[in-house]
Amino acid sequence: MKSKFSKPHWPPVISPEESEKRRRFRKSLERQPSPQASPWSQWPPVLKNVKVLVPQSASVAVLPPPTAVADAALKRVPRATIWRRKKRAEEDRKALKHGKAIARRANPKRFTCRLCGQPKRLEFGHSFYKGKSFCATSAGKSVTQWLSEQKRMAGADSVSDVSQRRRKTDKPYTCHLCQKPKTKDYGHSRYAAKTFCSTYEGKTVELWLAEQRALARIK
């Protein structure tokens, strides 16, 4: 079946008259001088004599802030920093007045032990571990011994908690055939992705496992 449309001829055939017209048109374009438009010639006459200063290309993000904003940011100091500077200045004045440096943390009288009356510090035989306080004078043992005992007890408690959580989470599944837990004590087993229920199959777990192993050897 012939198509309605024929393929165009390539290269295209141009008649002599058409080629002559195109040649004349090209010559006429070559004779006319192409005016080069300058940016000054396109401006209005009033703005030709005005000098325009074009700034260098710069991003707004990298431009420095105004002087007033920068000074205000430098003058803004957090309240904690102001208090710390004030406290340090007072301590320096006291040190210069008494002629010696004053310790930043003196023995606090309000944090004394009720049992021995000494400050609750390590150098005075006191310690604290997981909400429990310790006094070596009243307990009759050192801080190191007490801390080791507390850490050992905490480790044992954590192990017992983990085992209890595992026992709670490892609850056996229920068999849908006999409605009993899927454990060996209730006649259930599993071998090579196959499950077994002794109540449903009518044989023991040991016999079923022996049969499955024998079949696996034959295969």
Secondary structure, DSSP 8 states (H G I E B T S, - for coil): ---SS----SS----HHHHHHHHHHHHHHHHS------HHHHS-GGGTT----------STTS---HHHHHHHHH---HHHHHHHHHHHHHHHHHHHHTS---SS---SSSB-TTT-SBSSGGGTEEEETTEEEEHHHHSS-HHHHHHHHHHHHHHHHHHHHHHHHHHH----B-TTT-SBSSGGGTEEEETTEEEEHHHHTS-HHHHHHHHHHHHHH-
